Amino acid sequence: MKKVNYLLQILKGLAAAVIVTVIGVAVLALFVKDLDADSNLVSGLSVAVKVVSIALGTILAAIKIRKKGALIGAFVAIPYWAVCFLLSIIGSTPVFSFGLLIDLALTVLTGVFSGILTVNTLK
């Protein structure tokens, strides 16, 4: 059986998630100019981009590792959240709030569930 480098797979998943997010946000930005900036649709679509990004990144990592899906998902989601947070505060003052903690928790849960589903589907 071929040995799998866990860290490399998690980093690949993280990179994939960030790339999908950048593409998703760019596509979303094309449509935002036609929508009201305060629209709930924009918020919903940005959450959808995040969920799809985390799920794809976790799936990419979990396919090779094939065990401990919850941990894989968390290990992809937490650095993903940190990267997104750091990118979002470029040029502005960071605001720490309860909403930020909720966002972190939901990001991790998305990764955990994606990892569990992927690993259990592959069995």
SEFITI-722101 format. One record per atom (N, C-alpha, C): atom name; residue number from 1; x, y, z. Coordinates in pm, 1 decimal, m for minus. Atoms other than C-alpha are relative to their C-alpha. Layout:
REM residues N
site: CA, pos: NUM, px: X, py: Y, pz: Z .
...
REM end
This chain:
REM residues 123
site: N, pos: 1, px: 84.2, py: m117.8, pz: 0.0 .
site: CA, pos: 1, px: 0.0, py: 0.0, pz: 0.0 .
site: C, pos: 1, px: 89.0, py: 124.4, pz: 0.0 .
site: N, pos: 2, px: m79.0, py: m121.4, pz: 13.8 .
site: CA, pos: 2, px: 136.1, py: 338.8, pz: m99.5 .
site: C, pos: 2, px: m26.0, py: 93.0, pz: 118.3 .
site: N, pos: 3, px: 12.7, py: m91.6, pz: m113.4 .
site: CA, pos: 3, px: 206.0, py: 577.7, pz: 189.2 .
site: C, pos: 3, px: m43.1, py: 138.3, pz: m50.0 .
site: N, pos: 4, px: 54.3, py: m129.3, pz: 38.3 .
site: CA, pos: 4, px: 12.2, py: 904.8, pz: 169.8 .
site: C, pos: 4, px: 53.2, py: 106.8, pz: 94.9 .
site: N, pos: 5, px: m46.2, py: m112.7, pz: m79.2 .
site: CA, pos: 5, px: 158.3, py: 1234.9, pz: 289.2 .
site: C, pos: 5, px: m122.4, py: 84.3, pz: 38.7 .
site: N, pos: 6, px: 121.2, py: m67.8, pz: m46.9 .
site: CA, pos: 6, px: m127.6, py: 1375.7, pz: 500.1 .
site: C, pos: 6, px: 10.1, py: 151.0, pz: m15.6 .
site: N, pos: 7, px: m15.4, py: m145.0, pz: 6.5 .
site: CA, pos: 7, px: 10.7, py: 1728.1, pz: 519.2 .
site: C, pos: 7, px: m10.1, py: 49.2, pz: m144.0 .
site: N, pos: 8, px: 4.7, py: m39.6, pz: 140.7 .
site: CA, pos: 8, px: 58.6, py: 1746.5, pz: 142.8 .
site: C, pos: 8, px: m143.6, py: m4.3, pz: m52.6 .
site: N, pos: 9, px: 138.1, py: 11.6, pz: 46.4 .
site: CA, pos: 9, px: m296.7, py: 1626.7, pz: 78.8 .
site: C, pos: 9, px: m87.9, py: 111.1, pz: 57.8 .
site: N, pos: 10, px: 77.6, py: m107.5, pz: m63.3 .
site: CA, pos: 10, px: m440.9, py: 1877.8, pz: 326.1 .
site: C, pos: 10, px: 35.3, py: 134.4, pz: m63.9 .
site: N, pos: 11, px: m40.8, py: m124.1, pz: 66.6 .
site: CA, pos: 11, px: m237.1, py: 2158.5, pz: 167.4 .
site: C, pos: 11, px: m57.7, py: 9.2, pz: m141.2 .
site: N, pos: 12, px: 63.0, py: 1.7, pz: 132.9 .
site: CA, pos: 12, px: m364.0, py: 2052.9, pz: m177.5 .
site: C, pos: 12, px: m148.3, py: 36.0, pz: 11.3 .
site: N, pos: 13, px: 141.6, py: m31.4, pz: m21.3 .
site: CA, pos: 13, px: m720.2, py: 2063.4, pz: m44.8 .
site: C, pos: 13, px: m19.8, py: 146.9, pz: 34.1 .
site: N, pos: 14, px: 7.2, py: m141.4, pz: m36.8 .
site: CA, pos: 14, px: m659.8, py: 2405.3, pz: 110.3 .
site: C, pos: 14, px: 20.4, py: 87.8, pz: m122.9 .
site: N, pos: 15, px: m27.1, py: m78.4, pz: 121.1 .
site: CA, pos: 15, px: m511.3, py: 2539.1, pz: m213.8 .
site: C, pos: 15, px: m119.3, py: m4.9, pz: m96.1 .
site: N, pos: 16, px: 115.5, py: 14.2, pz: 88.7 .
site: CA, pos: 16, px: m803.6, py: 2402.2, pz: m414.5 .
site: C, pos: 16, px: m117.3, py: 83.6, pz: 51.1 .
site: N, pos: 17, px: 110.3, py: m76.7, pz: m58.3 .
site: CA, pos: 17, px: m1054.4, py: 2559.7, pz: m174.1 .
site: C, pos: 17, px: 20.3, py: 149.8, pz: m22.3 .
site: N, pos: 18, px: m27.8, py: m142.8, pz: 18.4 .
site: CA, pos: 18, px: m884.9, py: 2899.5, pz: m194.5 .
site: C, pos: 18, px: m15.3, py: 39.0, pz: m147.3 .
site: N, pos: 19, px: 12.1, py: m29.2, pz: 143.3 .
site: CA, pos: 19, px: m864.1, py: 2884.1, pz: m575.4 .
site: C, pos: 19, px: m146.7, py: 4.2, pz: m41.8 .
site: N, pos: 20, px: 142.7, py: 1.7, pz: 33.0 .
site: CA, pos: 20, px: m1232.9, py: 2790.8, pz: m603.8 .
site: C, pos: 20, px: m68.0, py: 124.8, pz: 56.6 .
site: N, pos: 21, px: 57.4, py: m120.6, pz: m59.4 .
site: CA, pos: 21, px: m1317.3, py: 3078.5, pz: m368.9 .
site: C, pos: 21, px: 33.9, py: 123.6, pz: m82.8 .
site: N, pos: 22, px: m41.1, py: m115.8, pz: 80.6 .
site: CA, pos: 22, px: m1117.4, py: 3330.4, pz: m573.0 .
site: C, pos: 22, px: m79.8, py: 4.5, pz: m130.1 .
site: N, pos: 23, px: 76.9, py: 5.6, pz: 124.4 .
site: CA, pos: 23, px: m1288.5, py: 3215.8, pz: m892.6 .
site: C, pos: 23, px: m146.7, py: 32.3, pz: 26.9 .
site: N, pos: 24, px: 139.9, py: m24.5, pz: m34.3 .
site: CA, pos: 24, px: m1630.2, py: 3213.0, pz: m725.5 .
site: C, pos: 24, px: m27.7, py: 144.8, pz: 34.4 .
site: N, pos: 25, px: 18.3, py: m140.6, pz: m36.8 .
site: CA, pos: 25, px: m1586.2, py: 3560.6, pz: m579.7 .
site: C, pos: 25, px: 13.7, py: 89.0, pz: m123.3 .
site: N, pos: 26, px: m15.2, py: m78.2, pz: 123.3 .
site: CA, pos: 26, px: m1465.6, py: 3693.6, pz: m916.7 .
site: C, pos: 26, px: m126.5, py: m6.8, pz: m85.4 .
site: N, pos: 27, px: 124.4, py: 15.6, pz: 76.1 .
site: CA, pos: 27, px: m1771.7, py: 3551.3, pz: m1090.6 .
site: C, pos: 27, px: m113.6, py: 73.9, pz: 70.0 .
site: N, pos: 28, px: 103.0, py: m68.9, pz: m77.3 .
site: CA, pos: 28, px: m1994.7, py: 3682.3, pz: m812.6 .
site: C, pos: 28, px: 12.6, py: 151.3, pz: m15.8 .
site: N, pos: 29, px: m22.2, py: m144.5, pz: 14.8 .
site: CA, pos: 29, px: m1838.8, py: 4028.4, pz: m846.9 .
site: C, pos: 29, px: m53.7, py: 51.8, pz: m133.2 .
site: N, pos: 30, px: 54.7, py: m40.9, pz: 129.3 .
site: CA, pos: 30, px: m1944.7, py: 4037.5, pz: m1211.4 .
site: C, pos: 30, px: m150.4, py: 25.1, pz: 7.7 .
site: N, pos: 31, px: 144.2, py: m13.2, pz: m11.5 .
site: CA, pos: 31, px: m2307.0, py: 3999.1, pz: m1106.6 .
site: C, pos: 31, px: m43.1, py: 99.3, pz: 106.5 .
site: N, pos: 32, px: 35.2, py: m90.1, pz: m109.7 .
site: CA, pos: 32, px: m2298.0, py: 4217.7, pz: m796.0 .
site: C, pos: 32, px: m26.4, py: 140.9, pz: m51.1 .
site: N, pos: 33, px: 19.6, py: m134.3, pz: 53.1 .
site: CA, pos: 33, px: m2274.5, py: 4532.0, pz: m1004.7 .
site: C, pos: 33, px: m143.4, py: 21.4, pz: m47.1 .
site: N, pos: 34, px: 138.3, py: m9.7, pz: 44.5 .
site: CA, pos: 34, px: m2626.1, py: 4454.7, pz: m1130.2 .
site: C, pos: 34, px: m100.2, py: m17.3, pz: 113.5 .
site: N, pos: 35, px: 88.4, py: 22.8, pz: m113.7 .
site: CA, pos: 35, px: m2765.7, py: 4377.3, pz: m784.2 .
site: C, pos: 35, px: 20.1, py: 106.3, pz: 106.2 .
site: N, pos: 36, px: m14.0, py: m87.5, pz: m115.5 .
site: CA, pos: 36, px: m2828.0, py: 4583.1, pz: m475.6 .
site: C, pos: 36, px: 105.4, py: m59.8, pz: 92.1 .
site: N, pos: 37, px: m110.9, py: 49.9, pz: m81.7 .
site: CA, pos: 37, px: m2512.7, py: 4552.6, pz: m261.7 .
site: C, pos: 37, px: m46.9, py: m55.8, pz: 133.9 .
site: N, pos: 38, px: 52.4, py: 48.9, pz: m128.0 .
site: CA, pos: 38, px: m2724.6, py: 4494.4, pz: 48.8 .
site: C, pos: 38, px: m93.4, py: m119.4, pz: m17.1 .
site: N, pos: 39, px: 91.5, py: 109.6, pz: 30.3 .
site: CA, pos: 39, px: m2917.7, py: 4216.3, pz: m117.7 .
site: C, pos: 39, px: 36.5, py: m126.3, pz: 77.8 .
site: N, pos: 40, px: m21.4, py: 128.7, pz: m66.3 .
site: CA, pos: 40, px: m2962.7, py: 3892.4, pz: 74.1 .
site: C, pos: 40, px: 53.0, py: m103.4, pz: m99.0 .
site: N, pos: 41, px: m47.5, py: 91.7, pz: 103.1 .
site: CA, pos: 41, px: m2891.1, py: 3718.3, pz: m254.1 .
site: C, pos: 41, px: 152.4, py: m1.0, pz: m4.8 .
site: N, pos: 42, px: m145.9, py: m9.0, pz: 2.8 .
site: CA, pos: 42, px: m2530.9, py: 3842.9, pz: m249.6 .
site: C, pos: 42, px: 58.9, py: m75.8, pz: 118.8 .
site: N, pos: 43, px: m47.5, py: 71.1, pz: m119.1 .
site: CA, pos: 43, px: m2481.5, py: 3714.6, pz: 105.7 .
site: C, pos: 43, px: m17.5, py: m150.3, pz: m16.3 .
site: N, pos: 44, px: 26.0, py: 142.3, pz: 19.7 .
site: CA, pos: 44, px: m2637.9, py: 3381.7, pz: 19.1 .
site: C, pos: 44, px: 94.4, py: m62.0, pz: m101.1 .
site: N, pos: 45, px: m92.2, py: 52.1, pz: 101.9 .
site: CA, pos: 45, px: m2426.3, py: 3338.8, pz: m291.4 .
site: C, pos: 45, px: 143.1, py: m7.3, pz: 52.3 .
site: N, pos: 46, px: m136.0, py: 5.8, pz: m55.2 .
site: CA, pos: 46, px: m2107.2, py: 3421.1, pz: m101.8 .
site: C, pos: 46, px: 14.5, py: m116.9, pz: 96.7 .
site: N, pos: 47, px: m2.8, py: 117.6, pz: m87.6 .
site: CA, pos: 47, px: m2194.6, py: 3156.1, pz: 156.9 .
site: C, pos: 47, px: 5.2, py: m127.0, pz: m84.0 .
site: N, pos: 48, px: m1.9, py: 117.4, pz: 88.1 .
site: CA, pos: 48, px: m2262.2, py: 2909.4, pz: m124.2 .
site: C, pos: 48, px: 138.8, py: m21.5, pz: m59.0 .
site: N, pos: 49, px: m136.3, py: 11.2, pz: 52.5 .
site: CA, pos: 49, px: m1919.2, py: 2985.1, pz: m273.2 .
site: C, pos: 49, px: 91.3, py: m59.9, pz: 106.0 .
site: N, pos: 50, px: m83.6, py: 50.5, pz: m109.1 .
site: CA, pos: 50, px: m1759.3, py: 2919.8, pz: 66.0 .
site: C, pos: 50, px: m26.4, py: m148.4, pz: 24.5 .
site: N, pos: 51, px: 35.3, py: 140.3, pz: m25.6 .
site: CA, pos: 51, px: m1946.4, py: 2591.6, pz: 119.6 .
site: C, pos: 51, px: 54.0, py: m90.2, pz: m110.7 .
site: N, pos: 52, px: m49.8, py: 80.1, pz: 112.1 .
site: CA, pos: 52, px: m1862.0, py: 2461.9, pz: m227.8 .
site: C, pos: 52, px: 152.6, py: m9.1, pz: 4.8 .
site: N, pos: 53, px: m146.6, py: m1.8, pz: m6.9 .
site: CA, pos: 53, px: m1496.9, py: 2564.7, pz: m184.4 .
site: C, pos: 53, px: 52.4, py: m95.4, pz: 106.3 .
site: N, pos: 54, px: m44.6, py: 86.3, pz: m109.3 .
site: CA, pos: 54, px: m1457.4, py: 2390.8, pz: 150.4 .
site: C, pos: 54, px: m28.6, py: m146.4, pz: m33.1 .
site: N, pos: 55, px: 35.9, py: 138.2, pz: 34.2 .
site: CA, pos: 55, px: m1640.5, py: 2080.8, pz: 30.4 .
site: C, pos: 55, px: 95.8, py: m56.6, pz: m104.6 .
site: N, pos: 56, px: m90.8, py: 49.7, pz: 103.7 .
site: CA, pos: 56, px: m1425.1, py: 2050.2, pz: m281.5 .
site: C, pos: 56, px: 141.3, py: m20.1, pz: 53.7 .
site: N, pos: 57, px: m133.2, py: 14.4, pz: m59.1 .
site: CA, pos: 57, px: m1103.4, py: 2108.9, pz: m87.8 .
site: C, pos: 57, px: 9.4, py: m121.6, pz: 90.4 .
site: N, pos: 58, px: 2.6, py: 115.2, pz: m90.8 .
site: CA, pos: 58, px: m1199.5, py: 1851.9, pz: 173.1 .
site: C, pos: 58, px: m8.5, py: m130.2, pz: m77.5 .
site: N, pos: 59, px: 12.6, py: 120.5, pz: 82.8 .
site: CA, pos: 59, px: m1303.7, py: 1599.3, pz: m89.7 .
site: C, pos: 59, px: 134.1, py: m33.2, pz: m64.8 .
site: N, pos: 60, px: m129.7, py: 21.8, pz: 63.8 .
site: CA, pos: 60, px: m973.3, py: 1644.1, pz: m271.4 .
site: C, pos: 60, px: 100.0, py: m61.3, pz: 98.3 .
site: N, pos: 61, px: m92.6, py: 53.7, pz: m100.9 .
site: CA, pos: 61, px: m778.1, py: 1579.0, pz: 50.4 .
site: C, pos: 61, px: m43.2, py: m139.5, pz: 45.6 .
site: N, pos: 62, px: 49.8, py: 125.2, pz: m57.0 .
site: CA, pos: 62, px: m1000.5, py: 1296.0, pz: 177.3 .
site: C, pos: 62, px: 5.3, py: m116.2, pz: m98.1 .
site: N, pos: 63, px: m3.5, py: 108.1, pz: 99.4 .
site: CA, pos: 63, px: m998.9, py: 1099.5, pz: m148.2 .
site: C, pos: 63, px: 130.4, py: m78.0, pz: 9.4 .
site: N, pos: 64, px: m129.7, py: 68.1, pz: m8.6 .
site: CA, pos: 64, px: m628.5, py: 1022.1, pz: m108.6 .
site: C, pos: 64, px: 24.5, py: m61.4, pz: 137.2 .
site: N, pos: 65, px: m28.6, py: 47.8, pz: m135.7 .
site: CA, pos: 65, px: m619.9, py: 981.0, pz: 270.6 .
site: C, pos: 65, px: m94.3, py: m113.9, pz: 38.1 .
site: N, pos: 66, px: 101.9, py: 104.0, pz: m16.9 .
site: CA, pos: 66, px: m943.3, py: 776.2, pz: 295.5 .
site: C, pos: 66, px: m28.7, py: m43.4, pz: 143.5 .
site: N, pos: 67, px: 38.4, py: 29.4, pz: m138.1 .
site: CA, pos: 67, px: m973.6, py: 783.5, pz: 674.7 .
site: C, pos: 67, px: 0.7, py: 129.8, pz: 79.5 .
site: N, pos: 68, px: 8.4, py: m116.2, pz: m89.0 .
site: CA, pos: 68, px: m1045.2, py: 1025.4, pz: 958.9 .
site: C, pos: 68, px: m53.4, py: 123.2, pz: m73.0 .
site: N, pos: 69, px: 59.6, py: m106.6, pz: 80.1 .
site: CA, pos: 69, px: m1273.3, py: 1237.3, pz: 740.6 .
site: C, pos: 69, px: m30.1, py: 126.1, pz: 78.0 .
site: N, pos: 70, px: 32.0, py: m117.9, pz: m80.6 .
site: CA, pos: 70, px: m1380.3, py: 1466.6, pz: 1024.0 .
site: C, pos: 70, px: 124.5, py: 83.6, pz: 25.8 .
site: N, pos: 71, px: m125.0, py: m73.1, pz: m24.5 .
site: CA, pos: 71, px: m1020.3, py: 1557.5, pz: 1106.3 .
site: C, pos: 71, px: 52.8, py: 63.8, pz: m127.1 .
site: N, pos: 72, px: m44.7, py: m56.1, pz: 127.7 .
site: CA, pos: 72, px: m929.7, py: 1605.2, pz: 742.4 .
site: C, pos: 72, px: m79.8, py: 125.6, pz: m31.6 .
site: N, pos: 73, px: 86.1, py: m115.1, pz: 26.7 .
site: CA, pos: 73, px: m1227.3, py: 1836.0, pz: 699.8 .
site: C, pos: 73, px: 33.5, py: 118.9, pz: 87.9 .
site: N, pos: 74, px: m35.7, py: m109.4, pz: m91.2 .
site: CA, pos: 74, px: m1133.8, py: 2038.6, pz: 1006.4 .
site: C, pos: 74, px: 135.7, py: 58.5, pz: m35.7 .
site: N, pos: 75, px: m134.8, py: m47.2, pz: 33.8 .
site: CA, pos: 75, px: m768.3, py: 2057.5, pz: 899.9 .
site: C, pos: 75, px: 3.9, py: 75.2, pz: m133.6 .
site: N, pos: 76, px: 10.6, py: m80.7, pz: 121.8 .
site: CA, pos: 76, px: m872.6, py: 2193.9, pz: 561.1 .
site: C, pos: 76, px: m76.6, py: 128.6, pz: 31.4 .
site: N, pos: 77, px: 88.8, py: m114.2, pz: m23.8 .
site: CA, pos: 77, px: m1145.2, py: 2425.5, pz: 693.5 .
site: C, pos: 77, px: 61.2, py: 109.5, pz: 87.5 .
site: N, pos: 78, px: m53.6, py: m102.7, pz: m91.1 .
site: CA, pos: 78, px: m958.5, py: 2601.4, pz: 975.5 .
site: C, pos: 78, px: 102.2, py: 90.1, pz: m69.0 .
site: N, pos: 79, px: m90.8, py: m90.5, pz: 71.6 .
site: CA, pos: 79, px: m665.0, py: 2726.8, pz: 765.7 .
site: C, pos: 79, px: m69.3, py: 74.9, pz: m114.1 .
site: N, pos: 80, px: 77.1, py: m68.0, pz: 104.8 .
site: CA, pos: 80, px: m911.7, py: 2806.7, pz: 484.9 .
site: C, pos: 80, px: m66.6, py: 123.6, pz: 59.0 .
site: N, pos: 81, px: 66.5, py: m112.8, pz: m65.9 .
site: CA, pos: 81, px: m1108.1, py: 3025.8, pz: 724.5 .
site: C, pos: 81, px: 102.3, py: 109.2, pz: 33.6 .
site: N, pos: 82, px: m103.3, py: m97.7, pz: m35.8 .
site: CA, pos: 82, px: m786.2, py: 3193.2, pz: 844.1 .
site: C, pos: 82, px: 47.1, py: 77.3, pz: m123.2 .
site: N, pos: 83, px: m42.3, py: m66.8, pz: 124.1 .
site: CA, pos: 83, px: m675.9, py: 3267.9, pz: 486.1 .
site: C, pos: 83, px: m107.6, py: 98.4, pz: m45.3 .
site: N, pos: 84, px: 109.0, py: m88.7, pz: 41.9 .
site: CA, pos: 84, px: m1016.9, py: 3411.7, pz: 399.1 .
site: C, pos: 84, px: m12.4, py: 120.0, pz: 92.7 .
site: N, pos: 85, px: 7.6, py: m110.3, pz: m95.9 .
site: CA, pos: 85, px: m1021.5, py: 3619.2, pz: 717.1 .
site: C, pos: 85, px: 113.1, py: 99.3, pz: m24.9 .
site: N, pos: 86, px: m114.2, py: m88.9, pz: 23.0 .
site: CA, pos: 86, px: m673.4, py: 3757.0, pz: 652.3 .
site: C, pos: 86, px: m15.8, py: 77.8, pz: m130.7 .
site: N, pos: 87, px: 23.9, py: m70.6, pz: 125.4 .
site: CA, pos: 87, px: m764.2, py: 3841.2, pz: 292.9 .
site: C, pos: 87, px: m108.9, py: 105.3, pz: 14.1 .
site: N, pos: 88, px: 111.3, py: m94.3, pz: m15.6 .
site: CA, pos: 88, px: m1082.6, py: 4014.0, pz: 406.9 .
site: C, pos: 88, px: 38.4, py: 124.3, pz: 79.0 .
site: N, pos: 89, px: m37.1, py: m117.9, pz: m80.3 .
site: CA, pos: 89, px: m900.5, py: 4249.5, pz: 646.1 .
site: C, pos: 89, px: 112.3, py: 81.1, pz: m63.1 .
site: N, pos: 90, px: m103.8, py: m78.2, pz: 67.1 .
site: CA, pos: 90, px: m642.6, py: 4370.9, pz: 395.9 .
site: C, pos: 90, px: m53.2, py: 141.6, pz: m21.3 .
site: N, pos: 91, px: 37.4, py: m140.3, pz: 17.2 .
site: CA, pos: 91, px: m660.3, py: 4747.6, pz: 407.4 .
site: C, pos: 91, px: m109.1, py: 47.9, pz: 93.0 .
site: N, pos: 92, px: 102.7, py: m43.3, pz: m95.0 .
site: CA, pos: 92, px: m908.4, py: 4758.0, pz: 692.7 .
site: C, pos: 92, px: 34.7, py: m49.9, pz: 139.9 .
site: N, pos: 93, px: m20.4, py: 40.7, pz: m137.8 .
site: CA, pos: 93, px: m925.0, py: 4715.3, pz: 1066.8 .
site: C, pos: 93, px: m81.0, py: m127.0, pz: 26.5 .
site: N, pos: 94, px: 76.4, py: 122.6, pz: m27.9 .
site: CA, pos: 94, px: m1018.7, py: 4362.9, pz: 1176.7 .
site: C, pos: 94, px: m105.9, py: 24.5, pz: 107.4 .
site: N, pos: 95, px: 109.1, py: m11.2, pz: m96.2 .
site: CA, pos: 95, px: m1348.8, py: 4339.5, pz: 1360.0 .
site: C, pos: 95, px: m28.9, py: m140.3, pz: 52.5 .
site: N, pos: 96, px: 25.7, py: 128.7, pz: m62.5 .
site: CA, pos: 96, px: m1380.2, py: 4052.3, pz: 1604.2 .
site: C, pos: 96, px: m136.1, py: 5.8, pz: 66.7 .
site: N, pos: 97, px: 136.0, py: m0.6, pz: m51.5 .
site: CA, pos: 97, px: m1738.6, py: 3965.1, pz: 1683.9 .
site: C, pos: 97, px: m50.0, py: m142.5, pz: 16.2 .
site: N, pos: 98, px: 63.5, py: 130.3, pz: m15.1 .
site: CA, pos: 98, px: m1970.1, py: 3682.5, pz: 1771.9 .
site: C, pos: 98, px: m29.0, py: m60.8, pz: m137.1 .
site: N, pos: 99, px: 25.7, py: 46.2, pz: 136.0 .
site: CA, pos: 99, px: m2060.2, py: 3659.6, pz: 1403.3 .
site: C, pos: 99, px: 122.2, py: m66.2, pz: m61.7 .
site: N, pos: 100, px: m124.6, py: 57.5, pz: 49.6 .
site: CA, pos: 100, px: m1696.6, py: 3585.2, pz: 1325.6 .
site: C, pos: 100, px: 19.4, py: m141.3, pz: 56.0 .
site: N, pos: 101, px: m9.0, py: 133.3, pz: m60.8 .
site: CA, pos: 101, px: m1702.0, py: 3292.0, pz: 1569.5 .
site: C, pos: 101, px: m100.8, py: m96.4, pz: m61.6 .
site: N, pos: 102, px: 101.9, py: 82.6, pz: 65.7 .
site: CA, pos: 102, px: m2023.6, py: 3164.2, pz: 1413.3 .
site: C, pos: 102, px: 50.7, py: m42.0, pz: m138.6 .
site: N, pos: 103, px: m55.0, py: 30.1, pz: 131.9 .
site: CA, pos: 103, px: m1857.6, py: 3187.4, pz: 1071.3 .
site: C, pos: 103, px: 107.8, py: m107.4, pz: 9.0 .
site: N, pos: 104, px: m104.1, py: 101.9, pz: m19.1 .
site: CA, pos: 104, px: m1557.8, py: 2989.0, pz: 1197.6 .
site: C, pos: 104, px: m62.2, py: m135.8, pz: 29.8 .
site: N, pos: 105, px: 63.6, py: 127.0, pz: m36.8 .
site: CA, pos: 105, px: m1780.7, py: 2724.3, pz: 1353.8 .
site: C, pos: 105, px: m69.9, py: m64.4, pz: m119.4 .
site: N, pos: 106, px: 70.2, py: 55.4, pz: 115.5 .
site: CA, pos: 106, px: m1992.1, py: 2683.4, pz: 1039.3 .
site: C, pos: 106, px: 97.6, py: m44.4, pz: m108.8 .
site: N, pos: 107, px: m103.2, py: 40.4, pz: 95.4 .
site: CA, pos: 107, px: m1680.6, py: 2669.4, pz: 823.0 .
site: C, pos: 107, px: 57.3, py: m135.6, pz: 38.8 .
site: N, pos: 108, px: m54.7, py: 127.1, pz: m47.9 .
site: CA, pos: 108, px: m1536.6, py: 2390.8, pz: 1038.0 .
site: C, pos: 108, px: m102.9, py: m111.8, pz: m15.1 .
site: N, pos: 109, px: 104.0, py: 102.3, pz: 15.3 .
site: CA, pos: 109, px: m1868.8, py: 2203.9, pz: 1041.8 .
site: C, pos: 109, px: m16.3, py: m43.0, pz: m145.6 .
site: N, pos: 110, px: 7.4, py: 34.2, pz: 142.2 .
site: CA, pos: 110, px: m1883.1, py: 2221.7, pz: 662.7 .
site: C, pos: 110, px: 113.4, py: m94.6, pz: m38.7 .
site: N, pos: 111, px: m114.3, py: 86.8, pz: 27.8 .
site: CA, pos: 111, px: m1535.2, py: 2071.5, pz: 642.3 .
site: C, pos: 111, px: m15.3, py: m137.0, pz: 63.0 .
site: N, pos: 112, px: 16.7, py: 127.0, pz: m72.2 .
site: CA, pos: 112, px: m1610.5, py: 1805.3, pz: 902.4 .
site: C, pos: 112, px: m102.8, py: m88.6, pz: m69.8 .
site: N, pos: 113, px: 103.0, py: 80.0, pz: 66.5 .
site: CA, pos: 113, px: m1932.3, py: 1692.7, pz: 733.5 .
site: C, pos: 113, px: 43.9, py: m44.6, pz: m139.2 .
site: N, pos: 114, px: m49.6, py: 37.3, pz: 132.7 .
site: CA, pos: 114, px: m1770.1, py: 1697.5, pz: 389.3 .
site: C, pos: 114, px: 99.5, py: m115.3, pz: 10.5 .
site: N, pos: 115, px: m98.6, py: 106.0, pz: m19.8 .
site: CA, pos: 115, px: m1483.9, py: 1483.6, pz: 518.9 .
site: C, pos: 115, px: m65.0, py: m131.3, pz: 38.8 .
site: N, pos: 116, px: 69.2, py: 121.9, pz: m43.1 .
site: CA, pos: 116, px: m1713.1, py: 1235.4, pz: 691.6 .
site: C, pos: 116, px: m72.5, py: m63.8, pz: m118.8 .
site: N, pos: 117, px: 73.8, py: 53.5, pz: 115.3 .
site: CA, pos: 117, px: m1933.2, py: 1199.0, pz: 382.9 .
site: C, pos: 117, px: 93.0, py: m58.7, pz: m104.8 .
site: N, pos: 118, px: m93.5, py: 49.1, pz: 101.9 .
site: CA, pos: 118, px: m1634.9, py: 1159.5, pz: 151.2 .
site: C, pos: 118, px: 61.3, py: m133.2, pz: 40.5 .
site: N, pos: 119, px: m67.0, py: 122.7, pz: m45.4 .
site: CA, pos: 119, px: m1454.6, py: 897.4, pz: 358.2 .
site: C, pos: 119, px: m98.6, py: m116.7, pz: 5.5 .
site: N, pos: 120, px: 99.1, py: 108.8, pz: m10.0 .
site: CA, pos: 120, px: m1771.5, py: 696.9, pz: 423.7 .
site: C, pos: 120, px: m55.9, py: m41.3, pz: m135.3 .
site: N, pos: 121, px: 46.8, py: 33.6, pz: 134.7 .
site: CA, pos: 121, px: m1876.2, py: 712.4, pz: 58.8 .
site: C, pos: 121, px: 103.2, py: m86.6, pz: m72.4 .
site: N, pos: 122, px: m106.9, py: 74.0, pz: 67.8 .
site: CA, pos: 122, px: m1538.7, py: 571.9, pz: m50.1 .
site: C, pos: 122, px: 14.6, py: m142.8, pz: 50.7 .
site: N, pos: 123, px: m15.6, py: 135.1, pz: m57.2 .
site: CA, pos: 123, px: m1568.0, py: 261.0, pz: 171.1 .
site: C, pos: 123, px: m78.6, py: m102.1, pz: m75.8 .
REM end
